[in-house]
């Protein structure tokens, strides 16, 4: 299971989701797919495969699910590298 680190706060305002690292002061804005991934997989703890299906269902002519999954894995890795998320038991 992956979760946001305790020092990360987020807010959604209209179409924008912003993550704030309260330790470093850095903030990150997420595109619509990043928002869906953060809110469903990180916040709601929905399985990644279910999140990918949900993302694919929101768009006309979406990329292949394998591509969405690969993009989600890359984004999750970026979030780990920026100390936004962590593995939990």
VMD Tcl script that builds the backbone (N, CA, C; Angstrom):
set m [mol new atoms 267]
animate dup $m
set s [atomselect $m all]
$s set {name element resname resid chain x y z} {
  {N N UNK 1 A 0.841 -1.164 0.000}
  {CA C UNK 1 A 0.000 0.000 0.000}
  {C C UNK 1 A 0.901 1.246 0.000}
  {N N UNK 2 A 0.491 2.227 -0.754}
  {CA C UNK 2 A 1.231 3.483 -0.847}
  {C C UNK 2 A 0.370 4.586 -0.253}
  {N N UNK 3 A 0.995 5.498 0.478}
  {CA C UNK 3 A 0.254 6.618 1.054}
  {C C UNK 3 A 1.106 7.880 0.994}
  {N N UNK 4 A 0.443 9.010 1.152}
  {CA C UNK 4 A 1.148 10.284 1.206}
  {C C UNK 4 A 1.935 10.346 2.513}
  {N N UNK 5 A 3.121 10.936 2.448}
  {CA C UNK 5 A 3.880 11.142 3.680}
  {C C UNK 5 A 3.146 12.158 4.546}
  {N N UNK 6 A 3.403 12.109 5.834}
  {CA C UNK 6 A 2.668 12.945 6.785}
  {C C UNK 6 A 2.869 14.437 6.552}
  {N N UNK 7 A 3.988 14.818 5.989}
  {CA C UNK 7 A 4.263 16.242 5.783}
  {C C UNK 7 A 3.739 16.765 4.434}
  {N N UNK 8 A 2.965 15.953 3.740}
  {CA C UNK 8 A 2.381 16.365 2.463}
  {C C UNK 8 A 0.906 16.692 2.672}
  {N N UNK 9 A 0.516 17.872 2.245}
  {CA C UNK 9 A -0.897 18.257 2.273}
  {C C UNK 9 A -1.316 18.575 0.846}
  {N N UNK 10 A -2.599 18.438 0.571}
  {CA C UNK 10 A -3.083 18.722 -0.769}
  {C C UNK 10 A -4.437 19.396 -0.686}
  {N N UNK 11 A -4.694 20.164 -1.722}
  {CA C UNK 11 A -5.967 20.846 -1.844}
  {C C UNK 11 A -6.390 20.828 -3.299}
  {N N UNK 12 A -7.671 20.663 -3.512}
  {CA C UNK 12 A -8.229 20.745 -4.856}
  {C C UNK 12 A -9.055 22.008 -4.922}
  {N N UNK 13 A -8.752 22.829 -5.896}
  {CA C UNK 13 A -9.498 24.063 -6.104}
  {C C UNK 13 A -9.856 24.127 -7.572}
  {N N UNK 14 A -11.140 24.025 -7.827}
  {CA C UNK 14 A -11.664 23.963 -9.184}
  {C C UNK 14 A -11.015 22.787 -9.904}
  {N N UNK 15 A -10.304 23.043 -10.969}
  {CA C UNK 15 A -9.715 21.953 -11.765}
  {C C UNK 15 A -8.266 21.656 -11.397}
  {N N UNK 16 A -7.756 22.245 -10.330}
  {CA C UNK 16 A -6.345 22.127 -9.993}
  {C C UNK 16 A -6.162 21.397 -8.668}
  {N N UNK 17 A -5.260 20.431 -8.647}
  {CA C UNK 17 A -4.886 19.763 -7.406}
  {C C UNK 17 A -3.431 20.124 -7.128}
  {N N UNK 18 A -3.187 20.658 -5.943}
  {CA C UNK 18 A -1.849 21.094 -5.562}
  {C C UNK 18 A -1.397 20.290 -4.356}
  {N N UNK 19 A -0.177 19.768 -4.418}
  {CA C UNK 19 A 0.453 19.073 -3.301}
  {C C UNK 19 A 1.501 20.005 -2.720}
  {N N UNK 20 A 1.566 20.105 -1.396}
  {CA C UNK 20 A 2.547 20.938 -0.726}
  {C C UNK 20 A 3.370 20.094 0.229}
  {N N UNK 21 A 4.677 20.168 0.061}
  {CA C UNK 21 A 5.606 19.536 0.993}
  {C C UNK 21 A 5.867 20.568 2.086}
  {N N UNK 22 A 5.300 20.363 3.263}
  {CA C UNK 22 A 5.399 21.350 4.329}
  {C C UNK 22 A 6.790 21.426 4.941}
  {N N UNK 23 A 7.654 20.469 4.636}
  {CA C UNK 23 A 9.031 20.508 5.133}
  {C C UNK 23 A 9.904 21.358 4.206}
  {N N UNK 24 A 9.851 21.074 2.916}
  {CA C UNK 24 A 10.705 21.785 1.965}
  {C C UNK 24 A 10.081 23.069 1.441}
  {N N UNK 25 A 8.755 23.158 1.521}
  {CA C UNK 25 A 8.061 24.311 0.965}
  {C C UNK 25 A 7.783 24.181 -0.521}
  {N N UNK 26 A 8.171 23.075 -1.122}
  {CA C UNK 26 A 7.931 22.856 -2.551}
  {C C UNK 26 A 6.478 22.447 -2.768}
  {N N UNK 27 A 5.940 22.870 -3.893}
  {CA C UNK 27 A 4.595 22.439 -4.234}
  {C C UNK 27 A 4.579 21.865 -5.635}
  {N N UNK 28 A 3.605 21.026 -5.885}
  {CA C UNK 28 A 3.469 20.309 -7.146}
  {C C UNK 28 A 2.022 20.433 -7.605}
  {N N UNK 29 A 1.815 20.713 -8.867}
  {CA C UNK 29 A 0.469 20.718 -9.425}
  {C C UNK 29 A 0.322 19.477 -10.291}
  {N N UNK 30 A -0.851 18.892 -10.264}
  {CA C UNK 30 A -1.085 17.644 -10.983}
  {C C UNK 30 A -2.039 17.872 -12.148}
  {N N UNK 31 A -1.730 17.225 -13.261}
  {CA C UNK 31 A -2.644 17.250 -14.407}
  {C C UNK 31 A -3.844 16.356 -14.076}
  {N N UNK 32 A -4.874 16.332 -14.934}
  {CA C UNK 32 A -6.075 15.545 -14.606}
  {C C UNK 32 A -5.803 14.062 -14.319}
  {N N UNK 33 A -4.918 13.449 -15.065}
  {CA C UNK 33 A -4.618 12.030 -14.802}
  {C C UNK 33 A -3.882 11.886 -13.478}
  {N N UNK 34 A -2.942 12.775 -13.214}
  {CA C UNK 34 A -2.242 12.762 -11.928}
  {C C UNK 34 A -3.202 12.956 -10.766}
  {N N UNK 35 A -4.176 13.845 -10.959}
  {CA C UNK 35 A -5.192 14.065 -9.925}
  {C C UNK 35 A -5.978 12.791 -9.659}
  {N N UNK 36 A -6.413 12.136 -10.733}
  {CA C UNK 36 A -7.171 10.887 -10.562}
  {C C UNK 36 A -6.335 9.835 -9.849}
  {N N UNK 37 A -5.071 9.719 -10.231}
  {CA C UNK 37 A -4.183 8.744 -9.606}
  {C C UNK 37 A -3.996 9.074 -8.124}
  {N N UNK 38 A -3.738 10.327 -7.801}
  {CA C UNK 38 A -3.522 10.730 -6.404}
  {C C UNK 38 A -4.770 10.470 -5.559}
  {N N UNK 39 A -5.899 10.943 -6.041}
  {CA C UNK 39 A -7.117 10.858 -5.238}
  {C C UNK 39 A -7.643 9.438 -5.090}
  {N N UNK 40 A -7.537 8.628 -6.127}
  {CA C UNK 40 A -8.086 7.274 -6.036}
  {C C UNK 40 A -7.087 6.267 -5.474}
  {N N UNK 41 A -5.846 6.315 -5.941}
  {CA C UNK 41 A -4.872 5.299 -5.517}
  {C C UNK 41 A -4.166 5.670 -4.213}
  {N N UNK 42 A -3.781 6.922 -4.066}
  {CA C UNK 42 A -3.033 7.328 -2.872}
  {C C UNK 42 A -3.988 7.655 -1.720}
  {N N UNK 43 A -4.985 8.484 -1.963}
  {CA C UNK 43 A -5.883 8.916 -0.888}
  {C C UNK 43 A -6.910 7.831 -0.548}
  {N N UNK 44 A -7.628 7.336 -1.556}
  {CA C UNK 44 A -8.688 6.361 -1.306}
  {C C UNK 44 A -8.182 4.918 -1.238}
  {N N UNK 45 A -6.904 4.695 -1.538}
  {CA C UNK 45 A -6.276 3.368 -1.477}
  {C C UNK 45 A -6.934 2.364 -2.417}
  {N N UNK 46 A -7.436 2.823 -3.534}
  {CA C UNK 46 A -8.021 1.946 -4.553}
  {C C UNK 46 A -6.888 1.207 -5.263}
  {N N UNK 47 A -7.064 -0.055 -5.595}
  {CA C UNK 47 A -6.026 -0.787 -6.320}
  {C C UNK 47 A -5.658 -0.081 -7.637}
  {N N UNK 48 A -4.392 -0.159 -8.009}
  {CA C UNK 48 A -3.907 0.533 -9.194}
  {C C UNK 48 A -4.641 0.091 -10.453}
  {N N UNK 49 A -4.905 -1.188 -10.591}
  {CA C UNK 49 A -5.593 -1.686 -11.786}
  {C C UNK 49 A -6.987 -1.075 -11.909}
  {N N UNK 50 A -7.672 -0.928 -10.788}
  {CA C UNK 50 A -9.002 -0.321 -10.783}
  {C C UNK 50 A -8.900 1.169 -11.121}
  {N N UNK 51 A -7.887 1.818 -10.620}
  {CA C UNK 51 A -7.657 3.230 -10.936}
  {C C UNK 51 A -7.408 3.403 -12.427}
  {N N UNK 52 A -6.601 2.538 -13.016}
  {CA C UNK 52 A -6.314 2.606 -14.452}
  {C C UNK 52 A -7.602 2.429 -15.254}
  {N N UNK 53 A -8.425 1.469 -14.873}
  {CA C UNK 53 A -9.709 1.278 -15.558}
  {C C UNK 53 A -10.575 2.527 -15.468}
  {N N UNK 54 A -10.587 3.135 -14.299}
  {CA C UNK 54 A -11.383 4.344 -14.095}
  {C C UNK 54 A -10.856 5.493 -14.957}
  {N N UNK 55 A -9.542 5.651 -15.014}
  {CA C UNK 55 A -8.947 6.699 -15.845}
  {C C UNK 55 A -9.280 6.458 -17.308}
  {N N UNK 56 A -9.124 5.229 -17.765}
  {CA C UNK 56 A -9.404 4.902 -19.170}
  {C C UNK 56 A -10.854 5.175 -19.522}
  {N N UNK 57 A -11.756 4.956 -18.577}
  {CA C UNK 57 A -13.174 5.149 -18.833}
  {C C UNK 57 A -13.611 6.603 -18.922}
  {N N UNK 58 A -12.747 7.528 -18.512}
  {CA C UNK 58 A -13.112 8.943 -18.509}
  {C C UNK 58 A -12.889 9.629 -19.856}
  {N N UNK 59 A -12.152 9.005 -20.745}
  {CA C UNK 59 A -11.737 9.688 -21.966}
  {C C UNK 59 A -12.241 8.964 -23.207}
  {N N UNK 60 A -12.538 9.749 -24.242}
  {CA C UNK 60 A -12.829 9.178 -25.556}
  {C C UNK 60 A -11.505 8.772 -26.182}
  {N N UNK 61 A -11.458 7.601 -26.748}
  {CA C UNK 61 A -10.244 7.090 -27.401}
  {C C UNK 61 A -9.012 7.166 -26.494}
  {N N UNK 62 A -9.078 6.567 -25.305}
  {CA C UNK 62 A -7.915 6.614 -24.406}
  {C C UNK 62 A -6.778 5.760 -24.951}
  {N N UNK 63 A -5.563 6.002 -24.477}
  {CA C UNK 63 A -4.454 5.116 -24.838}
  {C C UNK 63 A -4.735 3.706 -24.307}
  {N N UNK 64 A -3.950 2.760 -24.749}
  {CA C UNK 64 A -4.080 1.392 -24.251}
  {C C UNK 64 A -3.872 1.382 -22.733}
  {N N UNK 65 A -4.565 0.487 -22.051}
  {CA C UNK 65 A -4.436 0.403 -20.591}
  {C C UNK 65 A -2.994 0.145 -20.166}
  {N N UNK 66 A -2.245 -0.564 -20.992}
  {CA C UNK 66 A -0.834 -0.820 -20.674}
  {C C UNK 66 A -0.055 0.491 -20.633}
  {N N UNK 67 A -0.387 1.412 -21.532}
  {CA C UNK 67 A 0.289 2.715 -21.561}
  {C C UNK 67 A -0.114 3.558 -20.350}
  {N N UNK 68 A -1.395 3.535 -20.007}
  {CA C UNK 68 A -1.853 4.271 -18.824}
  {C C UNK 68 A -1.176 3.717 -17.582}
  {N N UNK 69 A -1.092 2.389 -17.475}
  {CA C UNK 69 A -0.439 1.755 -16.332}
  {C C UNK 69 A 1.029 2.151 -16.255}
  {N N UNK 70 A 1.721 2.131 -17.391}
  {CA C UNK 70 A 3.132 2.521 -17.422}
  {C C UNK 70 A 3.297 3.977 -16.990}
  {N N UNK 71 A 2.413 4.852 -17.474}
  {CA C UNK 71 A 2.473 6.263 -17.092}
  {C C UNK 71 A 2.215 6.441 -15.599}
  {N N UNK 72 A 1.278 5.671 -15.055}
  {CA C UNK 72 A 0.987 5.737 -13.623}
  {C C UNK 72 A 2.188 5.263 -12.801}
  {N N UNK 73 A 2.832 4.195 -13.234}
  {CA C UNK 73 A 4.027 3.709 -12.535}
  {C C UNK 73 A 5.124 4.770 -12.545}
  {N N UNK 74 A 5.294 5.451 -13.667}
  {CA C UNK 74 A 6.305 6.498 -13.762}
  {C C UNK 74 A 5.974 7.644 -12.812}
  {N N UNK 75 A 4.727 8.037 -12.765}
  {CA C UNK 75 A 4.322 9.123 -11.881}
  {C C UNK 75 A 4.499 8.732 -10.417}
  {N N UNK 76 A 4.150 7.513 -10.068}
  {CA C UNK 76 A 4.344 7.026 -8.699}
  {C C UNK 76 A 5.830 7.046 -8.348}
  {N N UNK 77 A 6.678 6.639 -9.274}
  {CA C UNK 77 A 8.126 6.663 -9.043}
  {C C UNK 77 A 8.621 8.100 -8.844}
  {N N UNK 78 A 8.112 9.023 -9.644}
  {CA C UNK 78 A 8.467 10.443 -9.485}
  {C C UNK 78 A 8.051 10.947 -8.105}
  {N N UNK 79 A 6.851 10.565 -7.657}
  {CA C UNK 79 A 6.389 10.986 -6.336}
  {C C UNK 79 A 7.272 10.407 -5.232}
  {N N UNK 80 A 7.715 9.168 -5.403}
  {CA C UNK 80 A 8.638 8.570 -4.426}
  {C C UNK 80 A 9.952 9.333 -4.409}
  {N N UNK 81 A 10.477 9.637 -5.591}
  {CA C UNK 81 A 11.753 10.349 -5.690}
  {C C UNK 81 A 11.675 11.752 -5.096}
  {N N UNK 82 A 10.494 12.349 -5.096}
  {CA C UNK 82 A 10.299 13.673 -4.514}
  {C C UNK 82 A 9.810 13.614 -3.068}
  {N N UNK 83 A 9.835 12.419 -2.483}
  {CA C UNK 83 A 9.476 12.195 -1.078}
  {C C UNK 83 A 8.045 12.630 -0.754}
  {N N UNK 84 A 7.140 12.415 -1.722}
  {CA C UNK 84 A 5.733 12.737 -1.502}
  {C C UNK 84 A 4.948 11.546 -0.943}
  {N N UNK 85 A 5.382 10.341 -1.287}
  {CA C UNK 85 A 4.674 9.130 -0.876}
  {C C UNK 85 A 5.647 8.127 -0.291}
  {N N UNK 86 A 5.071 7.120 0.361}
  {CA C UNK 86 A 5.882 6.057 0.955}
  {C C UNK 86 A 5.068 4.767 0.985}
  {N N UNK 87 A 5.775 3.680 1.039}
  {CA C UNK 87 A 5.139 2.364 1.207}
  {C C UNK 87 A 4.711 2.237 2.655}
  {N N UNK 88 A 3.535 1.678 2.870}
  {CA C UNK 88 A 3.075 1.439 4.237}
  {C C UNK 88 A 2.632 -0.005 4.373}
  {N N UNK 89 A 2.607 -0.464 5.613}
  {CA C UNK 89 A 2.231 -1.859 5.855}
  {C C UNK 89 A 0.740 -2.037 5.886}
}
mol reanalyze $m
mol bondsrecalc $m
mol representation Tube
mol addrep $m
